[in-house]
Amino acid sequence: MDIHLRMATESDLDIVEPYVRAYHEFEGICGDETYSPSSIRPLLGDSELGRLWIIDWDSQPIGYIAVCFVHSIEFGGREATIDEFFIVREKRGMGIGKIILNRVKQALAALGVRALSLEVARNNEQAQRLYRSAGFAARERYVLMSAPC
């Protein structure tokens, strides 16, 4: 299994967009504007906002992972959040997700990131098992809340 992460650049937009659409369809995220190029571009290249990596299997793209940065007082520095993580259906359940998560954690540590967070659907038990196996734990004391600005 030859798995690689490569930082997405502007020239990869045509590769990333279909995966973002597929992820949003899988998760039931509505609205064309959520996966427009303008929402993807800020994470391309060596961005201060985060990273978007393409996941390659034997030099063929099979998905992506997008990570966004914030500063956390609680964690004493830079924190990252996995915003989106998608692997094509036929490559799921093969251990690729865990490999990618470990490599992303290493890359982020090299960038000074102190903690990595994510959100996962309550009914997506397969993803929850993956995240637990990669060292993530639920923070049961907290409830994720969002509001439009």
N, C-alpha and C positions, 0 to 999 in steps of 0.2 A: 504494500500500500504506500504509494508515493504521494503524500499530502503536503501541500505548501500553502502558506499565507503570503499574499503579495499586496502591498499597499495599492489601492485603486487610485488612478489618476483620471484626469479629464478624458483621456483617450479610451478609458474603460467604461464610460457612461453607458454605452450601448450594451455592454455585458451586464452591468449592475441593474439597470432599470427593469428588465423582465423578471429578475429575481426579487426585486422589491415588490413588484406587482403580485407575484406569486405568494410572497410572504403575507402581504396585506389581504389577499384573498383567503389564504389559509386561516389567518387570525380574525377575519371578518371586519377588517378596518375599512371604513367607507370613505369615499371622496377622492376624486382624481388628483386634487392638489397635494395629497399626502405623499405621493411618490413622484412628483414632478421633478425634473432636473434641478430646479432651484432649491429643492429641499435636500437633494443629495450632494450637490456641488460643494457646500461648505465643509464637508468631511473628506474631500478628495485631496490626495497629496499629504504633505507634512503640515497638517492643519493645527492651529492652536485650540480648535474646538473639539478635536477628537481624531479618530482614525476610522477609515472604512477599508477593510481588507477583503479581497476576493479569495475564496477557498478553491484551490486547484487540486485535482486528483489526476495524476499522470499528465500534467500540463493542460488539463481540460477544466474549465470552471464548473463548479458544482454548487456554488452558493456564495454567501458573503456574511460578514459580521461587522456591524457598525457600533462604535464605542464613542461616547461623548464624555468630555471632561468637565468637572466642577471643582471648586475648592471646598473642602470640608473642615470645619473647625473640629468636629467630632473625631475625625480620623487624622487630624494634624497635618493636613496638606491636600494634595491633589487626589481626588476620587474620580473613578470612571464608572459609567453605567453602560451596560450592554443595551443599546437602544433596539437593535434588531439582529437576529441571528437566524439564518435560513440555509438549509441544506436540501437539495432536491430529494424527493421522496424515495427514489430507488437507492440512495446512498445512506439513508437513515438506518440506525440500529446496527451499524458496523463498527462503532467505536470512534468514528471520525470526530463527532462533537466533542468528546472528551480530549482528544488530541488537540483540537483547535483551541478549546478553552485553556488548556495548559500552556500552549504557545502564546496565546493572547496575554495571559497573566504574566508570562516572562517578558514579553515585549513591553507591557505597561509598567512593570517594575523597573525596567531599564529607563523609562521615561519619568520616573519618580512618583508613579501612582502608588498610593498607600492602601487603597481598598477598591474592590470591584463589586458593583451591585447589578442586579437585574430584576425584572419582573417577569412572571410566568403565569399563564392562565391557570386558574384553580383546577380546571378539569383536564389539563394536559399533564397527566401522570407520567408519561414517558419522558417528557422534558424535565419534570421535577426530579426523576430518578437520575437523569444525566447530570443535572446541576448539583445534586447532593454528592454524587460520585466524584465531582470535580472540586469539592470542598465548600460549596455554597450551603448556607443554612438559612431557614426562614427566620425573619425577625418578627415573631408573633406579637410582640408588644406594640408594633406599629401598623398603621393602616395607610396604604398609599392613597393619596387624594390628589385630584387635579382640578384646575379651573382655567377656563380660557382667559386670555388677557386682551 
